Amino acid sequence: MGGRRKLGPRTRSIFRVGQLLARSGQNEAAIKVYKRLFDVLDLGRDAGGLPGDPDLYNMLEVDLGEQLALFLRALYNTWSPQERPAQLLQAMRDYDEYGGAQLGCKA
C-alpha cells in the first residue's frame, strides 16, 4: 500500500449519517449531509486539495454508487410529482461523477 491513505473514520461516519437520514425519511437533512460530502470530494480533485492518493476515489471505503442512489432518492422525495422527472434527470447529470456510471445514469 505504501503511501496510499484512506479517508478516515470521520468521513465514513458522515457517510453513515447521510445513509441513516436518507433511509429514515429525513430527506432535507440527508441532502445537506450529502451535498457537503460531495463538496469535500470536489476538493480532492484540486491538486494538493487533500492529502494522500491523487485519485480521491481510491481512498474511499464506501460504496459511492449506493451513496449517490440514497442522495438522489432523498432529492426525489422532496419534489412534487410533476417536478420529479425533469429534476431527477438534472440531478443525475449534475452528480453522475460520484458513481453515476455504477447506477447507469450517464445522461
N, C-alpha and C positions, 0 to 999 in steps of 0.2 A: 503494500500500500504506500510506502514511502511518505511523500509529502501530502498525500490526499487527506483532506479533512472532511468530516461530516458536519452538517448543521447540527447544533447541539440539541439537548433535550428541551430547551425552552421553545425552539421552533417547532419541534414535534408536538409539544404541549399546546401551542397556539393552534396548530392544525387540528388537534383533537378537540379543542374548544369550538372551533368552527364546525366540525363534524357534529358534535353534540347539539349545538344550537340549531343547525340545519335539520337534523333528524327529529328534534323535538318541536319543530314548527316555529321556532323563534327566528323567522326569516330576516327581519331587519337587522338584528344583532349579528346573525351569521354573515350577512352581506358585508357589514362593516369589518368583521374579522378577516374575511377572505380578501377584501379589497386591500387591506393593509398588508396581508401576507404577499399578495401579488406585487404590491409596491416594493416590498423587500426583495422579491425575486428580480424585479427590474433593476435594482441596484447592482445585482450580481452580473448584469450584462455589461456594465460600465467597467472599463479597465481599472483595476485596483479598487473596485467598489466593495468587494467583500474578500476576506482572506480565504486562502485555500484554493481548490481546483478552479481554474478559469471558467470551466463549464459548470455553472452552479447546479444544474440538474443532476450532475454526478454526485453531489453532496447530499441530495435529498434522500431521506429514508422513509418517505411516504409515497403512496400511490397518487401521483399528481392528477392523473385522469379521474380517479374517484373524487378527489377534492374538487376538481372543476365541475364534475357532474352534480355534486351537492350544492355548489355555489350557483350553478345555473338553475337548479330546482328551486333554491331559495328565491332567486330573482323571479322566476316564472310564477311563483306563488304570490308575489306582490303585485302582479299586473292584472288588469281586468281581462276577462276572456277575449274581448275584442282586440286588445293590445298584444296578447301573448305571441301570436305567430311572428309578427314583424319584430317585436322586441327580442324574442328568443333568438331569431336569426342574427340580429345585430350583435347580441351578446356573444353568440358563438363565434362570430367574426372577430369581435374585439378581444376575446380571451382564448382563442384557439391555440396560441403559442404555449399555453400552460397545460397541454395534454389533449388538445382538440383532436389531434390525429388518432389518439387512442380511442376516442369516442366516435370517430368517423364524422366529425363535424367541420371538416375543412370546407368552407363555403366560398 
